[in-house]
Amino acid sequence: MKIVRYNEDTVSSIQAKLEERKPSGYAKYETTVLDILESVKEKGDKAVFEYTKKFDHFDISEQTLKVTQKEIDEAYQLIDKNLVGVIKKAINNIRTYHEKQKKYSWFDTDSQGNILGQKLTPLDSVGVYVPGGKAVYPSTAIMNVIPAKVAGVHKIVMVTPPGKNGCVPPLTLVAAHECGIEEIYKVGGAQAIAALAYGTKSIPKVDKIVGPGNIYVTLAKKAVFGHVSIDSIAGPSEVLVIADASANPEFVAADLIAQAEHDELASAICIITDEMLALDVNEEVIKQTNRLERKEMIKQSLDHYGMIIIVKDWMEAAALSNQIAPEHLEICTNNAFEVLPHIKHAGAIFLGQYSPEPLGDYMAGPNHVLPTNGTAKFFSPLGVDDFMKKSSIIAYTKPTLKALHKDIIAFAEAESLTGHANSLKVRFKND
């Protein structure tokens, strides 16, 4: 990994590198995506089947599109029972955490009998996209489904690309079934997003689409936003580790590598207050990478988007972290809880050397669907609120409205909205 000292040029260099990874740089794929969306919108299932054969090399049909109970039963036979237990434990932890997020409708009545409030209602339907390809992602199914379930969403359907054999990975099926998903369709890519957004004969239209995916999925979600809601326009994954001399270089290196193995565009940055530790971490990164299965991908990620930055103290480290606004932030210092109040922007914050980022990916409870590419400055992790909508409640009495009606008329007429003003005038024209 490249080792540099912190200065303003360093910040510019990091931000320029990370900018390369943003979905805004995907313009060359947009025409293809828009063509797929339009085709599915017009031809429905036929287009879905054609694109599945073209991109996933499986000849799917109306009869084989939906995962059957038999396929789910077979998936359980293929998965170690201990692993099924681990999945259940993760679901329980994630559900318990998200249940604490749930909010409720409220009403407030004043002494004159006027009522103001807010009514919370779960969305009617949600589509969850679970990617395939480079890895199997049962955790993605869990993290997207559980908060929707806690919110009270009535209908949740899942789409995921089939393998060349036409099957969904057993682990994904087991995770989805344990979450209570009854509708799973073997379709991926932009065509899956189009089917969820517009509806086909076989796949129902939904109100919101959540879940990560490749460039085509990301652009498709961006294009259908407004027609349906989406969670976010997610970019490649990233981790930032703040470490001081107390940190274990083996742990720090392992956590950087864990993020780098996602894909070639993943970013792993380490901000260190100790020069000797920086050298030790770099040595550990090289040593550990060489014995891992995905070493070529890890090397590409770390060569292009990995960096070790030496700063003078943890205050400078916190300031730099806030500028980057990472998806995952690990604070591996002897004063992690002292550093925490100075962190303003991060998707998820992991405190101490025994709170590694994979803990959050799978088991701790908080959601691992997080803002990327600096959007932690204004976005939050996926949660129960993302699956609910709010309606304002207003109920005034005649005496209270009368006391305000001239002010409202004045306001409306100042905006030249005489119809608005008239709405008040007709109610009190005889008073």
N, C-alpha and C positions, 0 to 999 in steps of 0.2 A: 504494500500500500504506500502511496505517496505521503511523506511526512513534511509538514510545512509549519511555519510559525505564524501566529495570528497577526493580521494587519488588515487594513481596508481592502487591499488588493485580494487578499484571501477570500473575504466575504464576496466580492464581485465574482471571483473565479468559481466559488461554490454555487452561487445563485445562477450563473450562466450555465454551469453543468446541469443543474437540476432543471433548468428551463427546457433543456433539450428533451426531457422525459415527459413533458406535459402533453395532455391530449390535444391541445391547440395545435400541436405539430403534426397532426394526423390528416391534414387536409387532402392529401393525395388518395386517401381511401374513401373519401366522402361520396364520390359519385357512385362507386360500387355499392356502398351501403344504401344510399337513397334508391338505387335501382331495385335492390332486394326488398326494401320496405314497400315500394310501390307495387312490386309484383305480388307480394303476399297480400297486400291490401285488395288487389283486384282479383287474384286467382285463388286465394285462401289455401286450403290444404294442398292443392296440386302444386303450388309454388313451394310450400314447405317441404313436400316430398322430393321435389326436383333438387332443391338446394342441399338437402340432407344427403342425397346420393352424390352430388357434386363435391361437397366439402368433407363429409364424414364417411363417404364411400360405403353407405349402407342403403339398400333399397327398401325404404320404409313404406308402410301403407296405413290406411285407416284402421286396419285390424291389429297392426303391430306397434302403432304409435304410442299407445298408453301402456305403462308398466302394469302387468297383471299381478294378482295376489300370488300366483304360482311363482313368478319371478322373485317376489319379495321373500317367499318361503325358502326358495332355493338359495337366496343371498344369505339368509341366516345359517344355512347348512355349511356355507363356505367360509364363514367368519368364526374365528376363535371365540368361544363363549366368554373368556376373560375380557376380550376386547369389547364385546357387547356390554359387559358390565362397566367398562371404562366410559363408553359412550353415554350410558345411563347416568353415571356419576357426573359427567360434564354437563349434561342437560339439566340435571337437578341444580348444580351450582349456578348455571347461567340463568335458569328460571328464577331462582331465589334472588339473585342480584337485580334482575329486571322487574320483579314484582315490587321492589322498593321504589322504582321510578314511576309507578302508576299514579296518575292524578285523577281527580274526580270533579264532577260538575259542582259549581257553588252558586249560591244565591245570597244576596245581601239586601235586607230591607231596612229603610230608614224610618224615622219617627213619623213621617207623613204617609207611610204606606207604599212608597215607590220601591220597585224591585229592580236591581241590576244583578247580572250574573253571567255565568259562562257554562254552556252545555258541552260536554265532551262526548264524542261519538266515535267508535272505532270505524275504520274503513270497511266497506262491504267486501272487497276482494283484493288480494295481493298476489302477484306472480313473483316467485323466487327463482333467480337464475343461478345455477351451480355449474361452474366451469369444469371442463375435462382437459384432456390433452397432456400437458407436461406432468401432471400429478393428479392424485385423487383428493377431493376436498369435502369430506363429510363435515368438517368443522364449519365450512361455509353454509351448508344447509342448516345446521343447528343455530348459528349466530343470526341468520336472517329470519328463521321461522319462529324461534322462541319469543322474541319481543312482540312479534305480530300476534302470536297466540295469547300472550299476557295482555295485550291491548284489547283482545276480544274480537279480532278479525274473523268473520264467519267463514269465508272461503279463501283458502290458500292453495295455490297450485305451484308445482315445481317443474322447471324445464332444465334439461341437462343433455349435452350431446352424447350420442351412443358411440361405443367403440366400433371397430370394423366388423365385429361379430354381431352388432345390433344390440348389445347388452349395455346396461348401466353398471358401473363398478359396484360390486356387492356392498362395500363399505358405505357408499353414498346412499344406497337403498335402505340399508339398516338404519343409518342415522336419520334419514327422512321419516321412516316408519316410526321410529321411537319418538320423534317429535309430533307425530299425529297427522302426517301428510297422507292423504288418500288419493290425490291426483298427481301423477308424475308422468311427464311426457318426454319421449326420447328425441329431443330436438335441441340444437344449440345455435350459436352464432346470431347474426343479425336477423335471420329468419325466425328465430325463437322470440326475439324481442318484438318483431312485427306481429307475430301471432298473438302474443299477449296484449299488445297495444290495440289491435284492430279486431281480434277475434276471428276464428275460422269455424268451420263446421265441427271440427274435433276439439279445438283448443279454445276455451272461453276467454273473452276479453276481461281484463282486470282494471282496477282503478289505480294501482301503483305497481311499479316494477323495481325490485331490489336485487342486489347481488353483483359481484364483480365479473369481469370477463375480458376478452382480448380487445384489440383495437376496434374490430368490427362491432362487437357488443357495445363497447363504450360509445362509439359514434351513433349507433342505432338508438341507444337510450337517450342520447343528447337530442337526436332528431325527433323522437316521439314525445319529448317533454312538452307538456301543455295539453297534448291529447290525453296523456295519462301523467301521473306524478312519477317521479323516480327518486332514488335515495341520493345519489351524487354522481358526478363525473369523476370516477376514481382513476388515479394514475398508478404507476408502479410502486411497489412497497418500499419502505425506508425505515432505518433506525438511526438514532443518534445516541451515543453513549458519552456521558460526562464521567470522567474518572480522575482520581487523585492517586497519590503514592500508596494509599491503603488498598487499592484495588488489586485483585488477582489478575495478572495479565492473561492467564489461561482462560478464565471466565470471560473477560472482555473480548478476547479474540473469538471465542466460540460464539458469542452473541452477535458479533459483526458478521461472521460467516453464516449464521442461521438465517439472517435476513438476505444475504447475498445469494443464497441458493434458490430464492424464489424465481428469479429470471435475470437475464443479462442487463436489464434496465433498473434492477433494484439498487438502492443506495445505502451504503453503510459508512457512517462518519463517526469518528471518535475524537472528542475534545478532551485533552489531557493536560494536567497542570505539572506533570513531572516528565522531564526529558528521558530519563532512564526507562520509565514505564512505557513511553512511546516506542522505544526500540524493542523492548521485551514483547509488547503486544504485536508489533509487526512480525517479529520472529515466530511467535505463536501462530499467527495467521497463516504464514507460509507452511509451517509444520503440520497444522491441523487440516488445512485445505488439501494437502497432498494425499491424505488417507480417506477422503470422502468420495462418495459415488458421483456427486455432481460437481467435481472439482473444476472442470473446464468452464462451466457456467459461472461458478463462484469467482474464478480468476478474471473472467471477462467483466463481471459486475464490479469487482474491487478495483480492477485496472482503470475502468472508465468513471465509476461513480463512488469509489471508496477513497477515504482520506483520513489521515491522522493529523490533528491540528494541536499544536502546543500553545497554551495560553499561560498568562502569569498567575492567575488565581481563579477560584470557582465563580467569583462575581463576573469576571470576563467571560467565563464559560457559559454562564446563565444568559448573559446578554447576547452572545452569539447564537445560542440555542433558540432564543426568542426571535431572532432575525430569520432563522431557517424554518421555524415552526414545524418540527418533524411529526410524522405520523406516530412513531414510537420513540419515547425518550426514556433511557435508562440513566439513573443517577447512582453511580457506583463510587460514592465518596463516604468518608467517615462522618460527614455531617449532612446526610441526604435530606433530612427533614428541615434543616436550616436552609438548604438550597431551594426546597420546594416553594416557599412563598414568593421567590423571585422568578419562578417560571410562569409565564403568561400564556404561551402558545404551544400546545402539544396535544396530539390526539389521545394518547394514553401515556401515563407516567409510571414507571417502575422504580421503586425505591429500594436500594440495598442490593448486595451481591447475590442474594437468594430470591430475587424477584425477576428472573430473566423474561425476556419478551415472549418466548414460547409458552410460558405459564398463562399469559393473557390470550394467546392464540387458541388454547384448547380448554383450559380447566378452571381458571380463577373465578370467572363469572361475568366481568365486564365484557362488552361487545368488542370483537376484533375488527369490525367494519369501521374504519377510521378515516378522517380527512387526510389527504396526501398532497404533495407538491405545494406546501406552504399554506394550504387552505385551512389548517388548524387555527389560523388567525381569525377565522369567521365561521367555521363549521364545527360541529360536534360529532362524537361517535353515534352510530346507529343506536336507537333506543325505542322505548315504548311510545314516546311522543311522535315518532315518525309514522306510526300506524294509527294515529288518532287525529281527528280534526275538531276544531273549536267553533262554536256558534255563540255569539253574544246574545244576552237576554236583556231586554229593556221593557219595563212595565211601569208607566207613570200614572198618577191619578190626575183627574181634571184640575183640581186646585193648584197642584205643583206645575203642571204644564201651563196653566194660565199665568202663573207668576213669571214664567220664562218666555212666553210666546212672543212678546214684543222684541226681546233680544234676538230670538231666532229669525223673526221677520227682518230685522235690521241686517243680520248677517247674510241672509239669503239675497236680499235686495242689493247688498254691497257686491255680491257676485253675479248680479243681473239674472238671478234665478227666480223669476216672479212666480213660477209654478210652485216652487218650494215655499215661498212666502204665503201663497194662497192657501196652501195646505193648513197653515196655522190660522189664517184669517177666517176661513169658513167655520172653524170650530168655536170662535169667540165673537162672531159678527153681531150677535144680539146682546153681548155683555157691555 
